[in-house]
Amino acid sequence: MRRSLSLGIILAAFHLSTFAQNDKVINFLFPVKTDGIENKVTSVFGESRGDHFHNGMDIASTGEPVLAMAEGKILYSRFGEDDPFGEEFGTGNSVWLDHGNGTYSSYYHLKDGRFPGLLEERLVAGGEKIAYTGNTGHSSGAHLHFVLLKDFGKTIQDPMKVLPIVDDESPPVIGNLLIHHDEYKYSQVNDGDNINISKAFPVTVGIQDAGKKPGQRRGVSQIQISLNGQLLKKASFSNLHYEKGEWKNSEGFPFSELYFKDQYLVGHLDFRNGENVIKVLAWDFRQNLTEKTFTFYVSRIR
Protein backbone atom coordinates (compact mmCIF):
# COMPACT_ATOMS: atom_id res chain seq x y z
CA MET A 1 0.00 0.00 0.00
CA ARG A 2 1.39 3.39 -0.89
CA ARG A 3 2.18 5.75 1.93
CA SER A 4 0.04 8.52 0.41
CA LEU A 5 -2.96 6.18 0.48
CA SER A 6 -2.22 5.24 4.10
CA LEU A 7 -2.19 8.92 5.04
CA GLY A 8 -5.61 9.48 3.53
CA ILE A 9 -7.16 6.44 5.21
CA ILE A 10 -5.88 7.38 8.66
CA LEU A 11 -6.88 11.04 8.41
CA ALA A 12 -10.35 10.18 7.13
CA ALA A 13 -10.83 7.60 9.86
CA PHE A 14 -10.17 10.16 12.57
CA HIS A 15 -12.25 12.89 10.90
CA LEU A 16 -9.22 15.20 11.03
CA SER A 17 -9.13 15.20 14.83
CA THR A 18 -7.79 18.42 16.33
CA PHE A 19 -5.88 19.19 19.49
CA ALA A 20 -6.06 22.92 20.34
CA GLN A 21 -2.76 24.65 21.02
CA ASN A 22 -3.90 28.29 20.62
CA ASP A 23 -1.37 29.01 17.86
CA LYS A 24 1.48 27.94 20.10
CA VAL A 25 4.88 27.85 18.36
CA ILE A 26 6.01 24.23 18.15
CA ASN A 27 9.70 23.49 18.66
CA PHE A 28 10.38 20.18 16.96
CA LEU A 29 13.03 17.68 18.06
CA PHE A 30 14.75 14.92 16.10
CA PRO A 31 12.68 11.80 16.69
CA VAL A 32 15.60 9.39 17.08
CA LYS A 33 17.90 9.36 20.06
CA THR A 34 21.17 8.59 18.29
CA ASP A 35 24.72 9.85 17.84
CA GLY A 36 26.11 11.23 14.57
CA ILE A 37 22.76 12.15 13.04
CA GLU A 38 24.56 13.83 10.11
CA ASN A 39 25.80 10.39 8.98
CA LYS A 40 22.46 8.62 9.38
CA VAL A 41 20.06 10.70 7.28
CA THR A 42 19.66 8.26 4.39
CA SER A 43 16.70 9.77 2.54
CA VAL A 44 15.20 13.24 2.48
CA PHE A 45 11.84 14.72 1.60
CA GLY A 46 10.54 14.77 -1.99
CA GLU A 47 12.78 12.11 -3.49
CA SER A 48 11.53 9.73 -6.18
CA ARG A 49 10.09 6.40 -5.10
CA GLY A 50 9.43 5.05 -8.58
CA ASP A 51 5.92 6.40 -9.01
CA HIS A 52 5.45 8.72 -6.03
CA PHE A 53 7.21 11.23 -3.80
CA HIS A 54 9.08 10.19 -0.67
CA ASN A 55 6.82 11.92 1.83
CA GLY A 56 9.16 12.14 4.81
CA MET A 57 12.67 11.64 6.04
CA ASP A 58 14.62 8.46 6.85
CA ILE A 59 17.17 7.95 9.61
CA ALA A 60 19.17 4.71 9.67
CA SER A 61 18.70 3.17 13.11
CA THR A 62 17.96 -0.14 14.79
CA GLY A 63 16.60 -0.61 18.28
CA GLU A 64 17.12 3.01 19.32
CA PRO A 65 14.50 5.13 21.13
CA VAL A 66 11.93 6.93 18.98
CA LEU A 67 10.96 10.26 20.54
CA ALA A 68 7.89 12.44 20.10
CA MET A 69 8.96 15.38 17.93
CA ALA A 70 6.91 17.72 20.11
CA GLU A 71 4.14 17.63 22.70
CA GLY A 72 1.02 16.06 21.30
CA LYS A 73 -1.99 13.87 21.77
CA ILE A 74 -1.88 10.22 20.70
CA LEU A 75 -3.98 10.09 17.56
CA TYR A 76 -3.41 6.56 16.31
CA SER A 77 -1.15 3.56 16.62
CA ARG A 78 -1.08 0.32 14.71
CA PHE A 79 1.12 -2.69 15.46
CA GLY A 80 1.26 -6.15 13.95
CA GLU A 81 -0.10 -7.59 17.19
CA ASP A 82 -3.44 -5.88 16.44
CA ASP A 83 -4.07 -8.26 13.53
CA PRO A 84 -1.33 -10.92 13.51
CA PHE A 85 -2.89 -12.80 10.57
CA GLY A 86 -3.71 -9.73 8.51
CA GLU A 87 -1.77 -8.19 5.64
CA GLU A 88 1.14 -6.09 6.86
CA PHE A 89 0.88 -2.37 6.07
CA GLY A 90 3.71 -0.79 4.09
CA THR A 91 4.26 1.55 7.02
CA GLY A 92 4.77 -1.36 9.41
CA ASN A 93 4.20 -0.60 13.07
CA SER A 94 3.31 3.08 13.35
CA VAL A 95 2.36 5.85 15.77
CA TRP A 96 0.62 9.14 14.96
CA LEU A 97 0.59 12.27 17.14
CA ASP A 98 -1.62 15.36 16.96
CA HIS A 99 0.33 18.53 17.87
CA GLY A 100 -2.60 20.91 17.51
CA ASN A 101 -3.65 23.46 14.89
CA GLY A 102 -3.81 20.79 12.21
CA THR A 103 -0.22 19.60 12.65
CA TYR A 104 0.47 15.86 12.86
CA SER A 105 3.59 13.69 12.98
CA SER A 106 3.84 9.99 12.19
CA TYR A 107 6.55 7.39 12.82
CA TYR A 108 6.87 4.21 10.71
CA HIS A 109 8.65 0.82 10.65
CA LEU A 110 8.78 0.65 14.44
CA LYS A 111 10.03 -2.37 16.34
CA ASP A 112 7.39 -4.88 17.46
CA GLY A 113 5.86 -4.27 20.87
CA ARG A 114 3.55 -1.35 21.54
CA PHE A 115 4.51 0.80 24.53
CA PRO A 116 2.00 0.90 27.42
CA GLY A 117 -0.36 3.86 27.13
CA LEU A 118 -0.31 4.21 23.34
CA LEU A 119 -3.91 3.05 23.15
CA GLU A 120 -5.00 5.81 25.51
CA GLU A 121 -6.10 9.29 24.41
CA ARG A 122 -3.43 11.14 26.36
CA LEU A 123 -0.72 13.76 25.96
CA VAL A 124 2.90 12.84 25.39
CA ALA A 125 5.69 15.30 26.05
CA GLY A 126 8.15 16.46 23.43
CA GLY A 127 11.11 14.10 23.60
CA GLU A 128 9.10 11.35 25.33
CA LYS A 129 9.99 7.83 24.20
CA ILE A 130 7.13 6.26 22.23
CA ALA A 131 8.79 3.27 20.50
CA TYR A 132 12.04 1.76 19.26
CA THR A 133 13.33 1.91 15.66
CA GLY A 134 12.80 -1.27 13.67
CA ASN A 135 12.40 -2.84 10.26
CA THR A 136 8.69 -3.67 9.97
CA GLY A 137 6.51 -3.11 6.91
CA HIS A 138 7.95 -2.42 3.46
CA SER A 139 11.46 -1.62 4.59
CA SER A 140 14.78 -2.67 3.07
CA GLY A 141 16.76 -1.99 6.23
CA ALA A 142 16.22 -0.86 9.81
CA HIS A 143 15.34 2.84 9.92
CA LEU A 144 12.79 5.37 11.08
CA HIS A 145 10.63 6.98 8.42
CA PHE A 146 8.80 9.97 9.84
CA VAL A 147 6.32 12.39 8.33
CA LEU A 148 5.22 15.90 9.29
CA LEU A 149 1.77 17.06 8.14
CA LYS A 150 0.09 20.46 8.36
CA ASP A 151 -3.27 21.97 7.40
CA PHE A 152 -5.09 18.93 8.83
CA GLY A 153 -3.25 16.56 6.52
CA LYS A 154 -3.65 18.55 3.30
CA THR A 155 0.04 19.54 3.29
CA ILE A 156 3.11 17.40 3.96
CA GLN A 157 6.14 19.42 5.03
CA ASP A 158 9.85 18.77 4.70
CA PRO A 159 10.89 18.02 8.31
CA MET A 160 14.28 19.65 7.67
CA LYS A 161 12.50 23.02 7.61
CA VAL A 162 11.66 22.79 11.32
CA LEU A 163 14.26 20.44 12.82
CA PRO A 164 17.63 21.42 14.33
CA ILE A 165 20.34 21.97 11.73
CA VAL A 166 22.15 18.91 10.37
CA ASP A 167 25.80 19.55 9.53
CA ASP A 168 26.55 19.36 5.78
CA GLU A 169 29.00 21.53 3.84
CA SER A 170 29.14 19.37 0.70
CA PRO A 171 27.13 20.47 -2.35
CA PRO A 172 25.13 17.98 -4.43
CA VAL A 173 26.71 16.19 -7.39
CA ILE A 174 25.14 16.56 -10.83
CA GLY A 175 25.70 13.46 -12.93
CA ASN A 176 24.72 12.37 -16.41
CA LEU A 177 22.30 13.89 -18.89
CA LEU A 178 20.20 11.15 -20.52
CA ILE A 179 17.93 11.09 -23.58
CA HIS A 180 15.34 8.29 -23.24
CA HIS A 181 14.41 6.68 -26.56
CA ASP A 182 11.75 4.41 -25.07
CA GLU A 183 10.86 2.67 -21.82
CA TYR A 184 14.20 0.88 -21.59
CA LYS A 185 16.71 2.51 -23.96
CA TYR A 186 18.59 5.76 -23.40
CA SER A 187 21.67 7.62 -24.57
CA GLN A 188 24.07 9.56 -22.39
CA VAL A 189 24.90 13.08 -23.54
CA ASN A 190 28.33 14.40 -22.60
CA ASP A 191 29.59 17.93 -22.85
CA GLY A 192 30.72 18.56 -26.45
CA ASP A 193 28.85 15.59 -27.96
CA ASN A 194 27.33 15.57 -31.44
CA ILE A 195 23.95 13.85 -31.55
CA ASN A 196 21.25 13.08 -34.12
CA ILE A 197 17.64 13.84 -33.15
CA SER A 198 14.42 13.25 -35.09
CA LYS A 199 11.75 14.26 -32.55
CA ALA A 200 11.15 15.20 -28.93
CA PHE A 201 12.32 12.75 -26.24
CA PRO A 202 12.27 12.74 -22.43
CA VAL A 203 15.52 14.17 -21.08
CA THR A 204 16.66 13.54 -17.51
CA VAL A 205 19.59 14.40 -15.27
CA GLY A 206 20.97 12.54 -12.28
CA ILE A 207 21.51 14.57 -9.09
CA GLN A 208 22.61 13.17 -5.73
CA ASP A 209 23.58 14.61 -2.38
CA ALA A 210 25.91 12.55 -0.19
CA GLY A 211 26.14 14.97 2.73
CA LYS A 212 28.72 14.06 5.35
CA LYS A 213 28.86 10.37 4.49
CA PRO A 214 30.38 9.38 1.13
CA GLY A 215 28.17 6.99 -0.79
CA GLN A 216 24.86 8.39 0.38
CA ARG A 217 22.43 8.96 -2.49
CA ARG A 218 19.95 11.51 -1.21
CA GLY A 219 17.80 13.87 -3.21
CA VAL A 220 17.98 17.67 -3.27
CA SER A 221 15.71 20.44 -2.01
CA GLN A 222 15.58 22.61 -5.15
CA ILE A 223 16.45 22.45 -8.84
CA GLN A 224 16.58 25.00 -11.64
CA ILE A 225 17.00 24.03 -15.29
CA SER A 226 17.36 26.17 -18.40
CA LEU A 227 17.71 25.39 -22.11
CA ASN A 228 19.52 27.84 -24.37
CA GLY A 229 19.12 30.62 -21.82
CA GLN A 230 15.39 30.07 -21.30
CA LEU A 231 14.15 28.83 -17.92
CA LEU A 232 12.50 25.42 -18.26
CA LYS A 233 11.82 24.55 -14.66
CA LYS A 234 12.34 25.83 -11.15
CA ALA A 235 11.08 23.40 -8.53
CA SER A 236 11.47 23.02 -4.78
CA PHE A 237 10.71 20.13 -2.45
CA SER A 238 9.79 22.00 0.73
CA ASN A 239 6.22 20.69 0.89
CA LEU A 240 3.59 18.68 -0.96
CA HIS A 241 -0.11 19.48 -1.20
CA TYR A 242 -3.00 17.34 -2.40
CA GLU A 243 -4.80 18.72 -5.44
CA LYS A 244 -7.16 17.08 -7.93
CA GLY A 245 -6.31 13.55 -6.88
CA GLU A 246 -2.51 13.81 -6.70
CA TRP A 247 0.28 15.25 -4.60
CA LYS A 248 2.06 18.29 -6.01
CA ASN A 249 5.08 20.32 -4.95
CA SER A 250 5.11 24.00 -3.99
CA GLU A 251 5.09 25.17 -7.62
CA GLY A 252 2.26 22.81 -8.54
CA PHE A 253 4.28 20.12 -10.30
CA PRO A 254 2.99 16.55 -9.90
CA PHE A 255 5.42 13.67 -9.60
CA SER A 256 5.23 12.85 -13.33
CA GLU A 257 6.53 16.33 -14.25
CA LEU A 258 9.49 16.19 -11.89
CA TYR A 259 10.79 12.64 -12.28
CA PHE A 260 11.27 10.05 -15.00
CA LYS A 261 12.92 6.68 -14.37
CA ASP A 262 14.02 7.88 -10.92
CA GLN A 263 15.97 10.75 -12.51
CA TYR A 264 15.06 14.44 -12.40
CA LEU A 265 13.04 15.25 -15.50
CA VAL A 266 14.47 18.10 -17.57
CA GLY A 267 11.54 17.89 -19.97
CA HIS A 268 10.27 16.31 -23.16
CA LEU A 269 12.55 18.30 -25.45
CA ASP A 270 12.72 18.81 -29.20
CA PHE A 271 16.19 20.35 -29.57
CA ARG A 272 17.02 22.93 -32.20
CA ASN A 273 19.53 22.25 -34.94
CA GLY A 274 23.09 23.21 -33.97
CA GLU A 275 24.37 24.15 -30.52
CA ASN A 276 22.20 23.49 -27.47
CA VAL A 277 23.05 24.34 -23.86
CA ILE A 278 21.38 22.90 -20.78
CA LYS A 279 22.28 24.45 -17.42
CA VAL A 280 21.36 22.69 -14.19
CA LEU A 281 21.51 24.17 -10.68
CA ALA A 282 20.80 22.12 -7.55
CA TRP A 283 20.61 23.00 -3.86
CA ASP A 284 20.61 20.57 -0.93
CA PHE A 285 18.66 21.04 2.32
CA ARG A 286 21.49 23.20 3.74
CA GLN A 287 21.36 25.36 0.58
CA ASN A 288 24.77 24.18 -0.65
CA LEU A 289 24.68 24.95 -4.38
CA THR A 290 26.21 23.20 -7.38
CA GLU A 291 25.75 23.81 -11.09
CA LYS A 292 26.69 22.09 -14.32
CA THR A 293 26.40 23.06 -17.97
CA PHE A 294 26.01 20.60 -20.85
CA THR A 295 26.86 21.97 -24.33
CA PHE A 296 26.18 19.65 -27.26
CA TYR A 297 25.47 19.84 -30.97
CA VAL A 298 22.34 18.53 -32.66
CA SER A 299 21.78 17.39 -36.23
CA ARG A 300 18.08 17.17 -37.07
CA ILE A 301 17.22 14.06 -39.05
CA ARG A 302 14.00 13.05 -40.78
N, C-alpha and C positions, 0 to 999 in steps of 0.2 A: 504494500500500500504506500502510495506516495505521501511524503510528509505534508505537502500542502493540503491533501485530502484529509489527513488526520487532524490538522489544525481546524478545518471547517467543521468536522464532526464534533470535536470536543467543544468548540465555542457555541455551536448550535445547541448542543445538549445542555449546556449550562445557561442558555438564554442570555449570554453575555453578562454574567454576574459581575456586579461592581462592589468595590470595597472603598468607601469614601476616605480620602486623605486630605480634602480641603486644599487642593493645589499645592500640597507639600512637595518640596524639591527632593527627589530621590537620589541618594548617593549609592551607586551600584558598586559591588565588590566582585572580584573574580570568583567564580563558583567552584573552583578546585583549590584545595589546600595542598600546594605542591611547590617545590623549589625549581628555579630556572624556567619560569613560565615562558620566557622569550624563545626557548629551544623546543617548546612543546605545543605551540600553536601550529597545528598541521593543516588546517583548512580555515579559510575566512569566508565572510559573507559574500553572497552573490556569485560564487563560482559556478561553473557548469557541472551538472550531474546528468549528462547525457541528453535528457529531454526536459530538465527543469532546473531552477536556480537552487543552489545550496542556501537554505534559509536561516542559517545560524553560523556558529563558530565551533570548531573542534579543538579539543585539548587532549593530547595523548596522555593517558593515565590509566592505571589499573589498581583497584583496591584502595584509592585515596578518598578522603572525605569530600563529599559534594556539599557546598554551602549555599544557603539562600542568598541570592544576589542583593537582596534588600528586604526590609520588613514586608510581610505580606500575609494574606490569608490563604490557607490551603484550599485550592480550587478543585483539584482532581489528582488522583494517583491511580496508576494501573500497573500491576505486577503479574507475572506469569502464574503465580499462585491463585489469582482470582479465577482463572479458567485454565487449569493445567492441561486440558485436552483440546483446547481451542487453538485456532491459528495464531501464531505469534505476530504481533504488530511489528512493522518496520522500525518503529521507535523503540521497541523493547520495553523494559521497565521504565516508567516515566512518572514524573511529578510536575504538577503545574501550580504556580502561585499567582495570586491576584494582589498587585501592589497599589491598587487604587487608581482612580481617574482613567480607567480603561487601559492600564498598563499590566501586562502579564509576562511571566517568564516561565520557561519549560526546560526540563532536564531529561535527556534521553540516554538509553543504553545502560541503565543503572544495574548494579550488581543485584542478584536475587536476594530477597529478604527485605520486606517493607519495614521501615522504622515504626516503633510504637507511636501512635498519635496521628499518623498521616491519614487516617480515615475520619478524623474529627475535624469539624469546622472551627479551626482555631488559628490564632496568629503565630507566625514564626518570626524570630528576630533576624535582622540582617546578619549574615555570618553564621547562623545556626546550622548545624549539620543535619541534613535531611536524607542522605543516602551515601553509598560508596560508588565510585566509578566502576564500570563493568564492560561487558561485551555482548549484551543481549540485543535481540532484534536483528535488523539487517546491518551488521557491522563487520568490517573486515579486520578489525583490531581494537583492543581495549581503548576506549576514549570516552570523553563526555562531549556530546553534542548539545548545545543549549541555544535557545531561541528567545528573543526579546520582541514582544508585540506591543503596539500602541493603538490608540483609536478603537478600543474594544475589538481588537483582532483584525481590523481592516488594513493595518500597516505593520510590516515586519521591519525592524530597525537593525542596522549593523551594530552589534554590541560594542565594537571598538570605539564607537562615538561617545559612549558613556562610561566605559571602564577605565581604570588607571592605565597610564601609558605603558606600552610594551616596548622595550628597547629594540631599535632596528635602524641602523645607519646605511644599510645596503639598498641601492635602488633595484627595481625589477630588471629582469633580463628579457629583451625582445629577441625572439628567435626567427624562425623561417617564415617567409611569405609563400603561401601555397595557392595554386589555382586548381580547383576541383572540377575534373572533367565529368564525373558522374558520381554515383554513390560510393565507389570504392577506389577510383583512380584520381591521382592528383600529380601536379608538377610543381617542383620547388623553383621559385624565382630568386636568383641571387642578384646582387647589385652589379649592374653592367651587362646583364644577360640580354640576348636577342631572342625574342619569342614570336611565334606565329599564332594569331588569334582569328577565329572566324565569327564568334558571337560572344554574348555576355556569359560569364561563368561566376560561380561563387568564389570569392577570394577571402582567405583567412590569414591570420597571423598568430603565432604562438607567443605568449607572454607569461612569464613565471616570476614569482617573488620568493626567494629562499629565506630572506630574513637573516637571523643570526646563525642558523644551522644550515651548512651546505647540503644540498640534496633535497631540501624541501621544495615542493612544487605548488605553492599557493597562488591564488589569483590576486588581482589588483583592485584598487578602489576606484580608479577613474582611467578612462582612455580618451584619446582624441586622435582622429585620423583624417588626413586630407589627401586629396588626389589632385595633382597639378595645381596646387595653390588654393583649391576650393575645399572648404570644410565638408567632409562627408558625414562625420559622426562625432558627437561629444557625449559621452555617457558615464554616469557615476553609479556606484553600487552602495549608496548610503542607506537606502531603504527600498522596500517593495510594497506596492499597494495593489489591491485586487480590483480589477475593472473589466467588465464585460466578459466574465468567465475565465480570466487569466491574470497571473501576476505580472506586474510591469515595474520597471525601475523608475527613478525620480523623473526622468525625461519622457516617460511614457513608452519606452521600448519593451516589448514582450521578449521572452527568451529567444524566440526564433529569429529576432532581428539583431541579437547580440552575439549569438553563438552558432557555430556550425561545426559538427564533428569534434566537439570539445575544444575548438579553437575560437578565438575572438573573430567575429565576422566583420570583415572590412566592408563588404557589400557584394551585390551581384553586378559586376562591372563589365562594361563594353569599352575597352580601352581605345583611345585614339591611335591613329597611325603615327609612328615616330616615337619620340621620347615621352615617357611617362614617369612621374615621380610620386611615390606614396610616402608620406611622412607619418610616423606613429609616435605618439607620446603616451607614457604610462606612469601613473603615480601609485605607490603602495599606501597602506593605511596610515603610515607615518609621513606621508606626502613627499617621500623620496622620489625624485623624478628621473626618468631616463627617456631618451628619444633615439629613433633610428630612421634613416631615410633609405629607401630603395629606389634606385634609378635604373630603368630598363627600357629596351627599345622594341617596339611592336611593329610587325608586318601584318597588315590585314589580308586575310586570304578568303576566297570565296568558298 
